[in-house]
C-alpha cells in the first residue's frame, strides 16, 4: 500500500479540501440543498426541474424525441412530465398540430399531414428564467 502524502497535522480533521490546481470550482457541491430549497420555493417537482434543465438548450422538441432521449415510455413522458408542465405554464405548444404553414412549397413537398404531424413543445419564458435563477444560485 502506498504511503500517504498527507501531513500529520491533518490526521484528525473532519475533512480536507483538494488543492486548487486539482479542482477549480465545484458548482455542483451544493446541488442537493439548492435543488431542495429551489423546488420548494417555486412549487415545482425535482423531476420536472430536471426535465427543464434537459430541455433548456432546445428551441423545441417532440414527445417522441424527449421520451427516447430520456429513456422513458412515450405515454409516461406525456402524462408525468409534459402535460403537468404545460398546466403550470412552463411548457407550451411551439407548433400546434393543425398549424398551417405559410409557404406554398411546404404545402407541395411536405409529407406530414394532420394525421402524422407531431406537436412541437418548448419551454416558456417563465421556465427559462427559472432555470437561469437555478444556475445562478448554484
GUTI-957291 format. One record per residue: residue number from 1; z, x, y of N, C-alpha, C, CB in turn. Coordinates in steps of 0.02 Angstrom, whole numbers. Last residue first. Glycine has a CB too. Layout:
<rs>
(NUM; (Z; X; Y); (Z; X; Y); (Z; X; Y); (Z; X; Y)) ...
</rs>
This chain:
<rs>
(138; (-398; -1335; 1404); (-391; -1281; 1355); (-390; -1213; 1391); (-448; -1284; 1303)) (137; (-432; -1400; 1521); (-363; -1399; 1500); (-350; -1344; 1449); (-343; -1467; 1472)) (136; (-570; -1386; 1520); (-531; -1354; 1573); (-458; -1349; 1555); (-539; -1392; 1638)) (135; (-603; -1464; 1408); (-618; -1392; 1408); (-577; -1355; 1461); (-693; -1380; 1420)) (134; (-561; -1589; 1458); (-531; -1561; 1397); (-542; -1486; 1394); (-560; -1596; 1334)) (133; (-647; -1608; 1564); (-575; -1601; 1578); (-539; -1570; 1518); (-543; -1670; 1594)) (132; (-767; -1620; 1491); (-758; -1564; 1539); (-685; -1554; 1555); (-797; -1577; 1603)) (131; (-740; -1739; 1423); (-749; -1677; 1385); (-741; -1616; 1431); (-818; -1675; 1350)) (130; (-737; -1827; 1532); (-678; -1820; 1490); (-682; -1755; 1450); (-672; -1880; 1442)) (129; (-867; -1818; 1577); (-814; -1794; 1620); (-749; -1783; 1581); (-801; -1843; 1678)) (128; (-930; -1879; 1468); (-946; -1810; 1486); (-892; -1779; 1530); (-1015; -1806; 1521)) (127; (-877; -2009; 1474); (-863; -1967; 1417); (-876; -1893; 1432); (-905; -1989; 1356)) (126; (-933; -2051; 1597); (-860; -2053; 1587); (-840; -2006; 1529); (-836; -2125; 1573)) (125; (-1067; -2048; 1570); (-1040; -2000; 1618); (-964; -1996; 1611); (-1059; -2019; 1690)) (124; (-1089; -2070; 1391); (-1088; -2094; 1460); (-1061; -2038; 1505); (-1046; -2158; 1467)) (123; (-1196; -2001; 1268); (-1130; -2004; 1299); (-1136; -2030; 1371); (-1096; -1935; 1298)) (122; (-1316; -2103; 1180); (-1298; -2046; 1221); (-1228; -2056; 1249); (-1349; -2037; 1279)) (121; (-1433; -2156; 1052); (-1370; -2161; 1087); (-1357; -2098; 1127); (-1312; -2173; 1038)) (120; (-1576; -2244; 1008); (-1550; -2178; 1029); (-1487; -2189; 1071); (-1604; -2138; 1069)) (119; (-1622; -2340; 869); (-1591; -2339; 935); (-1566; -2268; 948); (-1533; -2391; 941)) (118; (-1776; -2322; 784); (-1704; -2313; 784); (-1678; -2310; 857); (-1684; -2248; 746)) (117; (-1905; -2424; 721); (-1881; -2383; 776); (-1804; -2381; 774); (-1906; -2411; 845)) (116; (-1959; -2514; 631); (-1939; -2448; 606); (-1913; -2402; 661); (-1997; -2415; 572)) (115; (-1985; -2632; 699); (-1952; -2636; 635); (-1930; -2568; 608); (-1997; -2668; 585)) (114; (-2056; -2609; 811); (-1988; -2634; 821); (-1950; -2637; 755); (-1989; -2703; 853)) (113; (-2134; -2455; 763); (-2135; -2524; 785); (-2064; -2548; 794); (-2174; -2569; 735)) (112; (-2212; -2300; 775); (-2149; -2337; 773); (-2159; -2407; 800); (-2095; -2300; 812)) (111; (-2329; -2234; 794); (-2323; -2271; 732); (-2259; -2314; 730); (-2324; -2224; 673)) (110; (-2428; -2215; 938); (-2361; -2217; 910); (-2359; -2260; 848); (-2311; -2243; 961)) (109; (-2551; -2223; 1000); (-2541; -2172; 949); (-2473; -2174; 915); (-2551; -2105; 979)) (108; (-2546; -2335; 1090); (-2603; -2324; 1046); (-2586; -2279; 987); (-2661; -2295; 1085)) (107; (-2428; -2327; 1162); (-2444; -2389; 1126); (-2500; -2378; 1074); (-2464; -2444; 1175)) (106; (-2439; -2201; 1217); (-2385; -2215; 1170); (-2399; -2278; 1130); (-2319; -2222; 1208)) (105; (-2547; -2220; 1304); (-2554; -2175; 1246); (-2500; -2187; 1195); (-2553; -2103; 1269)) (104; (-2494; -2298; 1405); (-2542; -2328; 1360); (-2551; -2286; 1297); (-2609; -2337; 1395)) (103; (-2321; -2290; 1443); (-2386; -2257; 1437); (-2430; -2294; 1388); (-2377; -2184; 1416)) (102; (-2200; -2350; 1436); (-2240; -2363; 1496); (-2310; -2333; 1492); (-2204; -2337; 1557)) (101; (-2132; -2439; 1295); (-2148; -2378; 1331); (-2195; -2395; 1388); (-2181; -2326; 1283)) (100; (-2003; -2563; 1282); (-2074; -2545; 1280); (-2085; -2480; 1319); (-2117; -2602; 1310)) (99; (-1865; -2572; 1181); (-1887; -2548; 1247); (-1961; -2530; 1244); (-1844; -2488; 1270)) (98; (-1800; -2619; 1070); (-1862; -2651; 1089); (-1886; -2631; 1158); (-1854; -2727; 1086)) (97; (-1685; -2533; 1060); (-1731; -2544; 1004); (-1799; -2571; 1027); (-1700; -2591; 954)) (96; (-1658; -2423; 1199); (-1645; -2485; 1162); (-1700; -2494; 1109); (-1643; -2546; 1209)) (95; (-1602; -2268; 1227); (-1664; -2304; 1217); (-1650; -2364; 1172); (-1720; -2259; 1186)) (94; (-1462; -2259; 1244); (-1508; -2223; 1289); (-1577; -2254; 1287); (-1511; -2149; 1270)) (93; (-1328; -2354; 1238); (-1394; -2351; 1207); (-1443; -2321; 1257); (-1418; -2421; 1183)) (92; (-1177; -2257; 1256); (-1221; -2311; 1275); (-1288; -2302; 1239); (-1232; -2314; 1352)) (91; (-1003; -2218; 1245); (-1071; -2210; 1220); (-1113; -2269; 1246); (-1073; -2207; 1142)) (90; (-892; -2260; 1308); (-900; -2189; 1304); (-969; -2170; 1275); (-845; -2159; 1261)) (89; (-843; -2392; 1312); (-888; -2368; 1365); (-893; -2292; 1367); (-866; -2394; 1433)) (88; (-781; -2436; 1201); (-739; -2404; 1251); (-779; -2377; 1310); (-699; -2347; 1218)) (87; (-887; -2479; 1124); (-842; -2530; 1152); (-796; -2501; 1205); (-801; -2562; 1097)) (86; (-939; -2356; 1086); (-979; -2400; 1129); (-936; -2453; 1162); (-1034; -2432; 1089)) (85; (-840; -2313; 1001); (-851; -2276; 1063); (-893; -2316; 1112); (-885; -2208; 1048)) (84; (-856; -2409; 897); (-795; -2408; 937); (-802; -2368; 1002); (-739; -2378; 897)) (83; (-992; -2372; 856); (-978; -2438; 886); (-911; -2439; 924); (-977; -2491; 832)) (82; (-974; -2235; 809); (-1022; -2254; 860); (-1003; -2320; 895); (-1092; -2260; 829)) (81; (-862; -2236; 711); (-868; -2191; 768); (-912; -2220; 824); (-896; -2123; 746)) (80; (-861; -2333; 611); (-799; -2298; 628); (-802; -2256; 692); (-779; -2255; 572)) (79; (-991; -2386; 598); (-933; -2431; 604); (-870; -2396; 628); (-919; -2463; 538)) (78; (-1077; -2272; 592); (-1088; -2326; 640); (-1024; -2366; 652); (-1144; -2372; 616)) (77; (-1020; -2198; 488); (-1029; -2168; 554); (-1037; -2222; 607); (-1091; -2121; 555)) (76; (-1031; -2290; 383); (-965; -2268; 406); (-969; -2238; 476); (-934; -2218; 357)) (75; (-1172; -2297; 372); (-1133; -2357; 388); (-1063; -2339; 414); (-1126; -2402; 326)) (74; (-1205; -2163; 337); (-1231; -2194; 398); (-1190; -2255; 420); (-1304; -2215; 388)) (73; (-1076; -2051; 287); (-1121; -2106; 270); (-1143; -2140; 335); (-1086; -2157; 222)) (72; (-1071; -1883; 351); (-1043; -1949; 339); (-1097; -1997; 316); (-1007; -1976; 402)) (71; (-1102; -1759; 407); (-1084; -1764; 336); (-1051; -1830; 318); (-1038; -1708; 317)) (70; (-1150; -1735; 530); (-1078; -1742; 525); (-1054; -1747; 452); (-1055; -1804; 563)) (69; (-1287; -1738; 509); (-1256; -1677; 536); (-1180; -1677; 526); (-1272; -1670; 610)) (68; (-1302; -1870; 462); (-1323; -1814; 420); (-1291; -1749; 444); (-1399; -1807; 419)) (67; (-1252; -1945; 571); (-1221; -1951; 505); (-1240; -1891; 460); (-1243; -2016; 471)) (66; (-1341; -1908; 673); (-1270; -1894; 680); (-1235; -1896; 612); (-1236; -1944; 728)) (65; (-1462; -1959; 621); (-1454; -1888; 634); (-1381; -1869; 638); (-1490; -1869; 699)) (64; (-1432; -2097; 615); (-1451; -2060; 554); (-1441; -1985; 564); (-1524; -2075; 537)) (63; (-1408; -2131; 747); (-1352; -2135; 699); (-1369; -2095; 637); (-1337; -2209; 681)) (62; (-1484; -2013; 860); (-1484; -2074; 820); (-1424; -2073; 774); (-1551; -2082; 780)) (61; (-1459; -1955; 1029); (-1460; -1945; 957); (-1464; -2013; 923); (-1398; -1906; 933)) (60; (-1480; -1862; 1184); (-1472; -1924; 1146); (-1477; -1907; 1072); (-1524; -1978; 1166)) (59; (-1444; -1735; 1232); (-1465; -1787; 1279); (-1458; -1855; 1247); (-1538; -1775; 1301)) (58; (-1302; -1639; 1183); (-1363; -1675; 1167); (-1380; -1727; 1220); (-1357; -1709; 1099)) (57; (-1178; -1581; 1201); (-1237; -1543; 1223); (-1303; -1577; 1207); (-1236; -1475; 1191)) (56; (-1086; -1676; 1148); (-1085; -1658; 1219); (-1149; -1623; 1242); (-1026; -1614; 1234)) (55; (-1065; -1708; 1017); (-1123; -1737; 1050); (-1131; -1715; 1123); (-1119; -1812; 1047)) (54; (-944; -1642; 985); (-1005; -1627; 948); (-1068; -1649; 987); (-1003; -1660; 879)) (53; (-857; -1707; 1071); (-867; -1635; 1078); (-931; -1613; 1043); (-806; -1597; 1050)) (52; (-865; -1833; 1015); (-891; -1824; 1082); (-901; -1749; 1097); (-844; -1855; 1134)) (51; (-802; -1807; 893); (-872; -1827; 893); (-902; -1817; 962); (-879; -1900; 872)) (50; (-673; -1779; 938); (-711; -1728; 901); (-785; -1744; 902); (-685; -1723; 829)) (49; (-639; -1904; 989); (-644; -1847; 1035); (-684; -1790; 1003); (-573; -1822; 1054)) (48; (-634; -1976; 871); (-684; -1994; 922); (-694; -1937; 971); (-663; -2058; 959)) (47; (-527; -1912; 811); (-591; -1912; 776); (-648; -1931; 825); (-590; -1961; 717)) (46; (-424; -1940; 901); (-448; -1872; 895); (-516; -1869; 860); (-396; -1829; 858)) (45; (-449; -2086; 1005); (-430; -2055; 942); (-458; -1984; 939); (-455; -2096; 882)) (44; (-388; -2115; 1168); (-446; -2103; 1125); (-421; -2068; 1062); (-502; -2060; 1162)) (43; (-308; -2125; 1287); (-314; -2179; 1238); (-378; -2173; 1196); (-313; -2247; 1274)) (42; (-279; -2018; 1369); (-343; -2052; 1379); (-355; -2109; 1330); (-399; -2003; 1374)) (41; (-153; -1973; 1323); (-162; -1990; 1394); (-225; -2031; 1405); (-166; -1926; 1436)) (40; (-176; -1945; 1189); (-127; -1995; 1208); (-138; -2019; 1279); (-55; -1968; 1199)) (39; (-270; -1842; 1202); (-289; -1904; 1168); (-240; -1960; 1184); (-292; -1894; 1092)) (38; (-194; -1744; 1269); (-255; -1770; 1299); (-275; -1837; 1268); (-312; -1720; 1291)) (37; (-90; -1715; 1179); (-74; -1741; 1246); (-135; -1775; 1277); (-49; -1685; 1291)) (36; (-167; -1670; 1070); (-119; -1724; 1062); (-104; -1756; 1130); (-54; -1699; 1029)) (35; (-241; -1564; 1125); (-276; -1623; 1099); (-229; -1682; 1091); (-309; -1606; 1032)) (34; (-138; -1475; 1162); (-182; -1503; 1213); (-216; -1565; 1187); (-234; -1451; 1234)) (33; (-79; -1442; 1038); (-39; -1476; 1090); (-83; -1508; 1143); (9; -1425; 1123)) (32; (-193; -1386; 969); (-153; -1441; 942); (-114; -1478; 996); (-105; -1415; 889)) (31; (-240; -1280; 1053); (-282; -1338; 1037); (-240; -1397; 1014); (-333; -1319; 984)) (30; (-193; -1160; 1097); (-155; -1220; 1114); (-192; -1284; 1098); (-136; -1218; 1188)) (29; (-291; -1071; 1053); (-222; -1062; 1032); (-180; -1125; 1043); (-190; -1004; 1071)) (28; (-418; -1072; 1100); (-401; -1123; 1051); (-329; -1117; 1026); (-448; -1120; 992)) (27; (-433; -961; 1180); (-426; -1026; 1212); (-404; -1081; 1163); (-491; -1046; 1245)) (26; (-395; -813; 1184); (-391; -860; 1128); (-379; -929; 1157); (-335; -839; 1077)) (25; (-478; -672; 1241); (-449; -737; 1259); (-450; -782; 1197); (-487; -770; 1318)) (24; (-483; -541; 1161); (-482; -551; 1233); (-445; -615; 1251); (-553; -554; 1260)) (23; (-423; -436; 1041); (-431; -507; 1055); (-428; -517; 1130); (-377; -551; 1018)) (22; (-428; -296; 1050); (-446; -330; 988); (-461; -404; 998); (-390; -322; 937)) (21; (-387; -260; 1176); (-451; -233; 1153); (-474; -265; 1087); (-447; -157; 1145)) (20; (-261; -314; 1190); (-318; -347; 1222); (-385; -321; 1199); (-313; -339; 1297)) (19; (-167; -317; 1036); (-188; -284; 1097); (-251; -318; 1124); (-200; -208; 1085)) (18; (-74; -461; 981); (-125; -410; 971); (-142; -378; 1038); (-189; -440; 938)) (17; (103; -486; 992); (35; -503; 1013); (-12; -444; 997); (33; -520; 1088)) (16; (223; -533; 878); (196; -477; 915); (123; -492; 930); (204; -409; 876)) (15; (376; -622; 846); (303; -616; 847); (285; -553; 886); (269; -679; 878)) (14; (511; -595; 830); (484; -656; 800); (408; -653; 796); (505; -718; 840)) (13; (566; -429; 790); (539; -479; 836); (514; -539; 797); (482; -448; 878)) (12; (611; -320; 716); (650; -382; 713); (626; -435; 763); (723; -366; 726)) (11; (515; -216; 739); (532; -237; 672); (568; -304; 669); (576; -185; 640)) (10; (478; -152; 852); (453; -221; 842); (475; -251; 776); (378; -221; 847)) (9; (525; -25; 841); (556; -67; 892); (536; -140; 882); (536; -44; 962)) (8; (444; 42; 752); (507; 15; 725); (542; -31; 776); (553; 72; 705)) (7; (270; -2; 774); (330; 37; 789); (393; 2; 764); (336; 49; 865)) (6; (146; -11; 650); (187; -47; 699); (251; -7; 710); (203; -120; 675)) (5; (73; 37; 549); (70; 75; 611); (110; 41; 666); (-1; 84; 632)) (4; (122; 48; 378); (114; 8; 439); (115; 53; 500); (168; -45; 444)) (3; (31; 121; 246); (89; 125; 289); (75; 87; 354); (109; 199; 303)) (2; (-43; 29; 112); (-46; 72; 171); (17; 68; 213); (-107; 55; 214)) (1; (0; 42; -58); (0; 0; 0); (0; 45; 62); (61; -48; 0)) 
</rs>
